[in-house]
Amino acid sequence: MARSGVSLRISPATSVPISCVLLTLLCASPQIRSAAPAAAPSENWVGTWACSPQLSDSSVSPPTPDLSDITLRQIVHVSIGGTILRVRFSNEFGKAPLTITAANIAKSAGTDAIQPGTAKSLTFGDQPSATVPAGALVYSDLAAFDLLPLSDLVVTIHIKNAPEGISTHAGSRATSYFTHGEAVSEIKLPNSQPIDHWYFLTGVDVVGAKASAAVAILGDSITDGRGSTTNGNGRWPDDLARRLQSNKHTKNIGVLNEGIGGNRLLHDGLGPNALARFDRDVIAQSTVRWLVILEGVNDIGTCKIDCDLDALASDVIRAYQQLIVRAHSHHIKVYGATILPFGGAAYATPDTERARQSVNQWIRTSGWFDAVIDLAAATRDPQNPLKLAPIADSGDHLHPNDAGYQIMAGSINPKLFSK
């Protein structure tokens, strides 16, 4: 073995502690030292932002741009802060490797611009680029960065060619920007175009305080923020993050939004069903201590024709039980959120309402969940409990608006996440 003019020869009969070998190499060979800050094995990695990848298809609007020789600048709103972070990219649905040729992080200056002097290049195993195999993900090396709580982090990447099968998050409720050519380090992207999706970017972790942890929220379009203001960070998990940040006992709790529009517990839709994606979106996230489940409305609402809704309600309940067992096996507390009223929406029939009531009754009374978060009670119209309150309704009678999402988060007791 020869590195930088240093020769180290070990015969089978020679007993040399491996720590000595590594120490010799690290001291003598600057080229193999990591440029990233070191994190001790005891450091507590916590998720501060996440999204659930799904396969981009023709139903996504606006459509995916040509991803050949493209720079993507994406903005994410984090929950907790830190001074050391890492970024996660996914090629889960790719049918071939994805190569990220350059990447950096920076503080946002609004739209497609970054604050001068804040950009930090990301590396991958001390290399400026990374090739992500089909179906796999990659973490960046550790990066020293002053990430403030509830701030916007800009992640910019350049890719030469995207594989068939684009891993995206369609319902970003945040505007990303792209331009062709390599422009990762530009303060403002030249000739950029906006698009309201995230691509390949699925998570940001920070090294948190010893008591830091995260809550993962498994949900559908209501958790994903349908009906909230684009770029307003008005999803109910955003509101919950602000609520937790304002409390000294919970300000170290990260909030991970694992909502996918159209998601169901039992069947795939725009994204994999909740049972299928559970390990990826909950168990594999960094230091998740709590899980909130708000799923089931799409299972019920798409079961209007040629479907036994009583049997469907029982299947939904069994799916909850499976998720609870799987989470508990990883020492994660599970909180059940009741399904919001949808009277007046396209899903509404007497049979679907009966199924919703049946499932909610089980959530409230079965004792399976570690706690119940009664979002249905918080958002219903006092004059007509089968409907969302007018102040909370986005207009489609299914998804809340910004005010409705604030009501949802405001109804949650922060003490659920304080121990």
Number of C-alpha atoms within 10 A of each C-alpha: 8 10 13 11 9 12 9 11 8 10 7 5 6 8 8 10 8 9 9 10 12 11 11 13 20 14 10 15 15 12 12 13 12 15 15 17 12 13 12 7 7 7 13 18 23 28 30 31 24 26 23 26 29 21 18 22 15 8 9 15 13 12 14 17 11 12 18 14 16 21 27 30 30 28 25 25 19 26 30 29 24 19 13 20 24 21 24 16 22 25 30 22 20 21 15 15 19 27 18 21 19 23 25 21 25 25 23 22 15 12 16 24 17 24 14 13 9 13 21 16 15 26 22 18 15 17 14 15 19 22 15 20 17 18 16 15 17 16 19 23 21 24 22 17 19 14 20 15 19 18 16 20 21 23 26 28 25 26 22 18 16 22 18 14 18 23 26 27 27 29 21 25 22 20 19 25 22 25 22 20 15 18 20 24 19 14 18 18 22 13 9 16 15 17 20 20 22 25 23 25 25 22 22 25 27 28 20 24 14 11 12 21 26 25 28 29 24 25 25 27 21 26 24 28 28 23 22 22 14 16 16 12 21 22 30 26 27 24 21 24 26 18 18 25 20 11 13 9 15 21 20 27 29 32 29 30 25 26 30 30 21 21 26 25 28 18 14 15 15 18 24 21 18 27 17 14 18 18 14 11 22 23 19 10 20 22 22 25 22 23 25 20 26 23 28 27 28 19 21 26 21 15 15 16 8 6 11 13 22 16 11 19 23 15 16 21 19 12 17 23 14 13 20 21 15 16 21 16 11 11 12 21 20 25 22 24 21 26 20 29 27 26 21 15 16 12 20 19 15 11 17 24 19 15 23 24 17 15 23 22 12 18 23 17 10 9 10 17 21 15 16 20 23 20 22 20 17 21 25 23 18 13 9 11 16 18 22 31 19 16 16 22 23 18 15 15 22 24 24 30 26 24 16 26 28 21 19 25 23 16 16 17 13 16 11 15 19 16 9
